[in-house]
Amino acid sequence: MAKKVLITGMSGLIGGALRRQMEGSYELSALNRSEVEGLPCLRASIQDLDAILPAFEGQDVVVHLAAKIDRTEGAWEQLLSHNVIGTYNVFEAARRAGVKRVVFASSGATIAGYEKLEPYKTLAEGRYSELPESWDNLTEHSPVRPVDLYGCSKVWGETLARYFSEAFGMSMICLRIGAVRPNDKPETDRQFSIWSSQGDIARLLQACVDAPDSVTYDVFYGVSHNKWGYRDMSHARDVLGFSPQDVAEDHR
């Protein structure tokens, strides 16, 4: 039988890429504020726990993509309602429905503060001639270092995921997604360090959905093969069997 996968925020850029990757091999459904044509879709806001509960019944895996990306002053109220309360509601609805696994779309914003430090600052600014011969990539064990409230809200989601894993025995996988662009290519020096193609992030999300049962809680980075990158992808290779297929430098 096809695995039943509920995707929140399917109408977004990454949700669309994931649908193209998985449709036909999985039994997909959506939890979305707007209609998603061609698939079962519950239209509701993740801010309303009671309203979203029916979408989770009978699901094997939930991929939680719905979020508010807001780095402006005064963003707190929106981040609180969508990324803090909304993420709790999704995890809690999954728990109540007996869902075995939740894949949480976290963000590289959780560690973006390292770009204030060397050599990551030089990498992000594209001053490649000033770089040492090698540098240490950030791993899942590197302390978080957000630079804004959006990054903090994603740190909250990762911490909440660990709690749900340890308290309720759920598999909770956090994916720190890089820069996924509508035109599917990096456009700035910084993006050549943190870019992910739509195809790579969709394939990695699928690998999280199909991760071994032994993965109860983990954190992975989601970027493509970036010559000037600083986010470790070996952990995804070792645990999930995933390696990026797309190369940032192909877009120079």
Short mmCIF file of the C-alpha atoms (twelve columns), coordinates in Angstrom:
data_MODEL
# 
_entry.id   MODEL 
# 
loop_
_atom_site.group_PDB 
_atom_site.id 
_atom_site.type_symbol 
_atom_site.label_atom_id 
_atom_site.label_alt_id 
_atom_site.label_comp_id 
_atom_site.label_asym_id 
_atom_site.label_seq_id 
_atom_site.Cartn_x 
_atom_site.Cartn_y 
_atom_site.Cartn_z 
_atom_site.pdbx_PDB_model_num 
ATOM 1   C CA . MET A 1   0.000   0.000  0.000   1 
ATOM 2   C CA . ALA A 2   1.177   3.524  -0.768  1 
ATOM 3   C CA . LYS A 3   2.347   5.518  2.226   1 
ATOM 4   C CA . LYS A 4   -0.150  8.199  3.247   1 
ATOM 5   C CA . VAL A 5   1.544   11.587 3.475   1 
ATOM 6   C CA . LEU A 6   -0.088  14.846 4.551   1 
ATOM 7   C CA . ILE A 7   1.685   18.023 3.408   1 
ATOM 8   C CA . THR A 8   0.950   21.357 5.054   1 
ATOM 9   C CA . GLY A 9   1.552   24.419 2.899   1 
ATOM 10  C CA . MET A 10  1.493   22.470 -0.357  1 
ATOM 11  C CA . SER A 11  0.610   25.568 -2.378  1 
ATOM 12  C CA . GLY A 12  4.034   27.072 -1.658  1 
ATOM 13  C CA . LEU A 13  7.185   26.782 -3.760  1 
ATOM 14  C CA . ILE A 14  8.650   23.819 -1.874  1 
ATOM 15  C CA . GLY A 15  5.252   22.177 -1.481  1 
ATOM 16  C CA . GLY A 16  4.784   22.233 -5.238  1 
ATOM 17  C CA . ALA A 17  8.230   20.749 -5.818  1 
ATOM 18  C CA . LEU A 18  7.544   18.012 -3.279  1 
ATOM 19  C CA . ARG A 19  4.221   17.189 -4.902  1 
ATOM 20  C CA . ARG A 20  5.917   16.782 -8.293  1 
ATOM 21  C CA . GLN A 21  8.522   14.523 -6.719  1 
ATOM 22  C CA . MET A 22  6.146   12.262 -4.768  1 
ATOM 23  C CA . GLU A 23  2.848   12.247 -6.647  1 
ATOM 24  C CA . GLY A 24  2.017   8.831  -8.042  1 
ATOM 25  C CA . SER A 25  4.162   6.922  -5.544  1 
ATOM 26  C CA . TYR A 26  2.472   8.099  -2.335  1 
ATOM 27  C CA . GLU A 27  -1.090  8.798  -1.265  1 
ATOM 28  C CA . LEU A 28  -0.845  12.560 -0.853  1 
ATOM 29  C CA . SER A 29  -3.216  14.988 0.802   1 
ATOM 30  C CA . ALA A 30  -2.934  18.639 1.735   1 
ATOM 31  C CA . LEU A 31  -3.667  20.914 4.661   1 
ATOM 32  C CA . ASN A 32  -3.738  24.364 3.146   1 
ATOM 33  C CA . ARG A 33  -5.446  27.710 3.496   1 
ATOM 34  C CA . SER A 34  -6.199  27.786 -0.249  1 
ATOM 35  C CA . GLU A 35  -7.498  24.995 -2.446  1 
ATOM 36  C CA . VAL A 36  -5.030  22.468 -3.856  1 
ATOM 37  C CA . GLU A 37  -6.461  21.081 -7.065  1 
ATOM 38  C CA . GLY A 38  -6.331  17.402 -7.832  1 
ATOM 39  C CA . LEU A 39  -5.703  16.162 -4.292  1 
ATOM 40  C CA . PRO A 40  -7.723  15.783 -1.097  1 
ATOM 41  C CA . CYS A 41  -7.307  19.086 0.711   1 
ATOM 42  C CA . LEU A 42  -8.590  20.338 4.040   1 
ATOM 43  C CA . ARG A 43  -8.753  24.124 3.920   1 
ATOM 44  C CA . ALA A 44  -7.981  25.392 7.404   1 
ATOM 45  C CA . SER A 45  -5.460  27.487 9.314   1 
ATOM 46  C CA . ILE A 46  -2.804  25.772 11.414  1 
ATOM 47  C CA . GLN A 47  -3.602  28.379 14.061  1 
ATOM 48  C CA . ASP A 48  -6.834  26.451 14.779  1 
ATOM 49  C CA . LEU A 49  -6.100  23.039 16.309  1 
ATOM 50  C CA . ASP A 50  -9.660  21.778 16.289  1 
ATOM 51  C CA . ALA A 51  -10.142 22.746 12.653  1 
ATOM 52  C CA . ILE A 52  -7.062  20.911 11.388  1 
ATOM 53  C CA . LEU A 53  -7.484  17.643 13.321  1 
ATOM 54  C CA . PRO A 54  -9.464  15.776 10.598  1 
ATOM 55  C CA . ALA A 55  -6.607  16.146 8.101   1 
ATOM 56  C CA . PHE A 56  -4.311  13.983 10.230  1 
ATOM 57  C CA . GLU A 57  -6.529  10.941 10.647  1 
ATOM 58  C CA . GLY A 58  -5.057  7.842  9.003   1 
ATOM 59  C CA . GLN A 59  -1.829  9.522  7.894   1 
ATOM 60  C CA . ASP A 60  1.532   7.749  8.085   1 
ATOM 61  C CA . VAL A 61  3.741   10.843 7.762   1 
ATOM 62  C CA . VAL A 62  3.192   14.594 7.958   1 
ATOM 63  C CA . VAL A 63  5.489   17.027 6.147   1 
ATOM 64  C CA . HIS A 64  5.064   20.405 7.817   1 
ATOM 65  C CA . LEU A 65  5.998   23.155 5.363   1 
ATOM 66  C CA . ALA A 66  3.460   25.841 6.281   1 
ATOM 67  C CA . ALA A 67  5.149   28.815 7.944   1 
ATOM 68  C CA . LYS A 68  5.453   32.575 7.978   1 
ATOM 69  C CA . ILE A 69  8.713   34.026 6.671   1 
ATOM 70  C CA . ASP A 70  8.908   37.556 8.013   1 
ATOM 71  C CA . ARG A 71  12.136  39.325 8.940   1 
ATOM 72  C CA . THR A 72  10.667  42.827 9.280   1 
ATOM 73  C CA . GLU A 73  10.241  44.843 12.441  1 
ATOM 74  C CA . GLY A 74  6.941   43.992 14.034  1 
ATOM 75  C CA . ALA A 75  7.054   40.417 12.722  1 
ATOM 76  C CA . TRP A 76  6.552   38.820 16.113  1 
ATOM 77  C CA . GLU A 77  2.746   38.506 16.090  1 
ATOM 78  C CA . GLN A 78  2.750   36.729 12.717  1 
ATOM 79  C CA . LEU A 79  5.654   34.474 13.690  1 
ATOM 80  C CA . LEU A 80  3.972   33.652 16.986  1 
ATOM 81  C CA . SER A 81  0.678   32.649 15.395  1 
ATOM 82  C CA . HIS A 82  2.108   30.695 12.455  1 
ATOM 83  C CA . ASN A 83  5.533   29.368 13.456  1 
ATOM 84  C CA . VAL A 84  5.107   28.926 17.191  1 
ATOM 85  C CA . ILE A 85  1.440   28.198 17.847  1 
ATOM 86  C CA . GLY A 86  0.857   26.750 14.379  1 
ATOM 87  C CA . THR A 87  3.809   24.375 14.624  1 
ATOM 88  C CA . TYR A 88  2.658   23.184 18.043  1 
ATOM 89  C CA . ASN A 89  -0.819  22.575 16.639  1 
ATOM 90  C CA . VAL A 90  0.540   20.496 13.744  1 
ATOM 91  C CA . PHE A 91  2.700   18.365 16.040  1 
ATOM 92  C CA . GLU A 92  -0.128  17.933 18.542  1 
ATOM 93  C CA . ALA A 93  -2.664  17.026 15.848  1 
ATOM 94  C CA . ALA A 94  -0.204  14.428 14.524  1 
ATOM 95  C CA . ARG A 95  0.250   13.010 18.026  1 
ATOM 96  C CA . ARG A 96  -3.475  12.744 18.650  1 
ATOM 97  C CA . ALA A 97  -3.992  10.975 15.323  1 
ATOM 98  C CA . GLY A 98  -1.215  8.474  15.953  1 
ATOM 99  C CA . VAL A 99  0.988   9.690  13.083  1 
ATOM 100 C CA . LYS A 100 4.326   7.906  13.238  1 
ATOM 101 C CA . ARG A 101 6.554   10.615 11.754  1 
ATOM 102 C CA . VAL A 102 6.602   14.383 11.231  1 
ATOM 103 C CA . VAL A 103 9.129   16.035 8.920   1 
ATOM 104 C CA . PHE A 104 9.536   19.649 10.011  1 
ATOM 105 C CA . ALA A 105 10.714  22.301 7.560   1 
ATOM 106 C CA . SER A 106 13.219  24.180 9.662   1 
ATOM 107 C CA . SER A 107 15.626  26.699 8.170   1 
ATOM 108 C CA . GLY A 108 19.251  27.637 7.806   1 
ATOM 109 C CA . ALA A 109 18.159  30.786 9.633   1 
ATOM 110 C CA . THR A 110 18.746  28.770 12.817  1 
ATOM 111 C CA . ILE A 111 22.504  29.068 12.267  1 
ATOM 112 C CA . ALA A 112 22.787  32.108 9.960   1 
ATOM 113 C CA . GLY A 113 24.530  34.087 12.685  1 
ATOM 114 C CA . TYR A 114 27.726  32.207 11.915  1 
ATOM 115 C CA . GLU A 115 27.988  34.389 8.825   1 
ATOM 116 C CA . LYS A 116 29.154  37.151 11.159  1 
ATOM 117 C CA . LEU A 117 32.220  35.020 11.907  1 
ATOM 118 C CA . GLU A 118 35.120  33.897 9.765   1 
ATOM 119 C CA . PRO A 119 35.446  32.059 7.472   1 
ATOM 120 C CA . TYR A 120 31.683  31.932 6.977   1 
ATOM 121 C CA . LYS A 121 31.448  35.698 6.541   1 
ATOM 122 C CA . THR A 122 33.964  35.581 3.700   1 
ATOM 123 C CA . LEU A 123 32.163  32.639 2.091   1 
ATOM 124 C CA . ALA A 124 28.796  34.386 2.211   1 
ATOM 125 C CA . GLU A 125 30.276  37.565 0.753   1 
ATOM 126 C CA . GLY A 126 31.954  35.709 -2.102  1 
ATOM 127 C CA . ARG A 127 35.507  36.833 -1.297  1 
ATOM 128 C CA . TYR A 128 36.884  33.459 -2.280  1 
ATOM 129 C CA . SER A 129 40.492  34.540 -2.835  1 
ATOM 130 C CA . GLU A 130 40.704  35.415 0.870   1 
ATOM 131 C CA . LEU A 131 39.605  31.987 2.098   1 
ATOM 132 C CA . PRO A 132 41.839  29.392 3.735   1 
ATOM 133 C CA . GLU A 133 42.430  26.135 1.873   1 
ATOM 134 C CA . SER A 134 39.695  24.428 3.895   1 
ATOM 135 C CA . TRP A 135 37.176  25.194 6.594   1 
ATOM 136 C CA . ASP A 136 34.959  23.332 9.032   1 
ATOM 137 C CA . ASN A 137 31.371  22.884 7.921   1 
ATOM 138 C CA . LEU A 138 28.595  23.444 10.410  1 
ATOM 139 C CA . THR A 139 26.983  20.175 11.495  1 
ATOM 140 C CA . GLU A 140 23.818  19.164 13.294  1 
ATOM 141 C CA . HIS A 141 25.844  19.476 16.527  1 
ATOM 142 C CA . SER A 142 26.852  23.120 15.990  1 
ATOM 143 C CA . PRO A 143 25.116  25.419 18.508  1 
ATOM 144 C CA . VAL A 144 22.234  27.359 17.001  1 
ATOM 145 C CA . ARG A 145 22.911  31.006 16.176  1 
ATOM 146 C CA . PRO A 146 19.837  32.786 14.740  1 
ATOM 147 C CA . VAL A 147 20.027  36.430 13.714  1 
ATOM 148 C CA . ASP A 148 16.319  37.287 13.819  1 
ATOM 149 C CA . LEU A 149 12.991  36.238 15.289  1 
ATOM 150 C CA . TYR A 150 12.221  34.081 12.256  1 
ATOM 151 C CA . GLY A 151 15.324  32.004 12.992  1 
ATOM 152 C CA . CYS A 152 14.329  31.860 16.656  1 
ATOM 153 C CA . SER A 153 10.892  30.542 15.699  1 
ATOM 154 C CA . LYS A 154 12.546  27.714 13.776  1 
ATOM 155 C CA . VAL A 155 14.783  26.916 16.738  1 
ATOM 156 C CA . TRP A 156 11.561  26.619 18.747  1 
ATOM 157 C CA . GLY A 157 10.189  24.148 16.211  1 
ATOM 158 C CA . GLU A 158 13.314  21.990 16.389  1 
ATOM 159 C CA . THR A 159 13.237  21.993 20.191  1 
ATOM 160 C CA . LEU A 160 9.531   21.188 20.223  1 
ATOM 161 C CA . ALA A 161 10.165  18.324 17.803  1 
ATOM 162 C CA . ARG A 162 12.705  16.815 20.186  1 
ATOM 163 C CA . TYR A 163 10.190  17.060 23.012  1 
ATOM 164 C CA . PHE A 164 7.507   15.273 20.979  1 
ATOM 165 C CA . SER A 165 9.979   12.582 19.999  1 
ATOM 166 C CA . GLU A 166 11.176  11.886 23.519  1 
ATOM 167 C CA . ALA A 167 7.841   12.356 25.304  1 
ATOM 168 C CA . PHE A 168 5.586   10.516 22.866  1 
ATOM 169 C CA . GLY A 169 7.852   8.193  20.870  1 
ATOM 170 C CA . MET A 170 7.230   9.930  17.547  1 
ATOM 171 C CA . SER A 171 9.828   10.169 14.792  1 
ATOM 172 C CA . MET A 172 10.553  13.879 14.361  1 
ATOM 173 C CA . ILE A 173 12.946  14.937 11.601  1 
ATOM 174 C CA . CYS A 174 14.036  18.565 11.191  1 
ATOM 175 C CA . LEU A 175 15.360  19.804 7.856   1 
ATOM 176 C CA . ARG A 176 17.268  23.101 7.793   1 
ATOM 177 C CA . ILE A 177 16.346  24.228 4.305   1 
ATOM 178 C CA . GLY A 178 18.635  26.558 2.386   1 
ATOM 179 C CA . ALA A 179 17.785  29.157 -0.247  1 
ATOM 180 C CA . VAL A 180 15.188  27.662 -2.606  1 
ATOM 181 C CA . ARG A 181 14.426  30.118 -5.394  1 
ATOM 182 C CA . PRO A 182 11.455  30.483 -7.784  1 
ATOM 183 C CA . ASN A 183 13.830  30.629 -10.779 1 
ATOM 184 C CA . ASP A 184 15.719  27.615 -9.365  1 
ATOM 185 C CA . LYS A 185 19.204  29.114 -9.382  1 
ATOM 186 C CA . PRO A 186 21.427  31.121 -7.017  1 
ATOM 187 C CA . GLU A 187 21.482  34.845 -7.678  1 
ATOM 188 C CA . THR A 188 23.776  36.354 -5.032  1 
ATOM 189 C CA . ASP A 189 27.170  35.493 -3.574  1 
ATOM 190 C CA . ARG A 190 25.502  34.311 -0.381  1 
ATOM 191 C CA . GLN A 191 23.143  32.046 -2.276  1 
ATOM 192 C CA . PHE A 192 26.124  30.280 -3.884  1 
ATOM 193 C CA . SER A 193 26.881  29.135 -0.319  1 
ATOM 194 C CA . ILE A 194 23.380  28.205 0.827   1 
ATOM 195 C CA . TRP A 195 21.372  27.427 -2.353  1 
ATOM 196 C CA . SER A 196 19.219  24.350 -2.758  1 
ATOM 197 C CA . SER A 197 17.596  23.441 -6.051  1 
ATOM 198 C CA . GLN A 198 13.909  22.642 -5.966  1 
ATOM 199 C CA . GLY A 199 14.712  19.110 -7.077  1 
ATOM 200 C CA . ASP A 200 17.301  18.504 -4.366  1 
ATOM 201 C CA . ILE A 201 15.087  19.753 -1.555  1 
ATOM 202 C CA . ALA A 202 12.159  17.676 -2.806  1 
ATOM 203 C CA . ARG A 203 14.336  14.565 -3.021  1 
ATOM 204 C CA . LEU A 204 15.704  15.209 0.459   1 
ATOM 205 C CA . LEU A 205 12.226  15.675 1.911   1 
ATOM 206 C CA . GLN A 206 11.225  12.390 0.314   1 
ATOM 207 C CA . ALA A 207 14.283  10.749 1.888   1 
ATOM 208 C CA . CYS A 208 13.137  12.085 5.276   1 
ATOM 209 C CA . VAL A 209 9.668   10.636 4.720   1 
ATOM 210 C CA . ASP A 210 11.230  7.243  3.979   1 
ATOM 211 C CA . ALA A 211 13.967  7.385  6.641   1 
ATOM 212 C CA . PRO A 212 14.623  4.201  8.616   1 
ATOM 213 C CA . ASP A 213 12.434  3.619  11.665  1 
ATOM 214 C CA . SER A 214 15.564  4.023  13.788  1 
ATOM 215 C CA . VAL A 215 15.546  7.771  13.058  1 
ATOM 216 C CA . THR A 216 13.570  9.046  16.023  1 
ATOM 217 C CA . TYR A 217 14.945  12.594 16.168  1 
ATOM 218 C CA . ASP A 218 17.496  14.196 13.901  1 
ATOM 219 C CA . VAL A 219 18.490  17.424 12.186  1 
ATOM 220 C CA . PHE A 220 19.738  17.672 8.608   1 
ATOM 221 C CA . TYR A 221 20.827  20.519 6.342   1 
ATOM 222 C CA . GLY A 222 19.175  20.921 2.955   1 
ATOM 223 C CA . VAL A 223 21.444  22.481 0.343   1 
ATOM 224 C CA . SER A 224 22.708  21.480 -3.087  1 
ATOM 225 C CA . HIS A 225 26.326  20.730 -4.000  1 
ATOM 226 C CA . ASN A 226 27.824  24.153 -3.296  1 
ATOM 227 C CA . LYS A 227 31.566  24.566 -3.758  1 
ATOM 228 C CA . TRP A 228 31.537  27.505 -1.367  1 
ATOM 229 C CA . GLY A 229 29.068  26.013 1.109   1 
ATOM 230 C CA . TYR A 230 29.545  25.631 4.840   1 
ATOM 231 C CA . ARG A 231 26.575  23.441 5.831   1 
ATOM 232 C CA . ASP A 232 27.350  19.755 6.265   1 
ATOM 233 C CA . MET A 233 25.614  17.302 3.933   1 
ATOM 234 C CA . SER A 234 27.522  14.173 4.953   1 
ATOM 235 C CA . HIS A 235 25.066  13.477 7.761   1 
ATOM 236 C CA . ALA A 236 22.163  13.266 5.278   1 
ATOM 237 C CA . ARG A 237 24.257  10.942 3.133   1 
ATOM 238 C CA . ASP A 238 25.176  8.673  6.039   1 
ATOM 239 C CA . VAL A 239 21.720  8.459  7.643   1 
ATOM 240 C CA . LEU A 240 19.297  8.975  4.750   1 
ATOM 241 C CA . GLY A 241 21.385  7.853  1.780   1 
ATOM 242 C CA . PHE A 242 20.902  11.277 0.192   1 
ATOM 243 C CA . SER A 243 23.426  13.250 -1.819  1 
ATOM 244 C CA . PRO A 244 22.543  16.419 -3.765  1 
ATOM 245 C CA . GLN A 245 22.419  16.118 -7.527  1 
ATOM 246 C CA . ASP A 246 22.496  19.791 -8.504  1 
ATOM 247 C CA . VAL A 247 25.520  22.084 -8.488  1 
ATOM 248 C CA . ALA A 248 25.463  25.790 -7.660  1 
ATOM 249 C CA . GLU A 249 28.515  26.574 -9.793  1 
ATOM 250 C CA . ASP A 250 26.658  25.398 -12.902 1 
ATOM 251 C CA . HIS A 251 24.779  28.712 -12.661 1 
ATOM 252 C CA . ARG A 252 27.786  31.053 -12.742 1 
# 
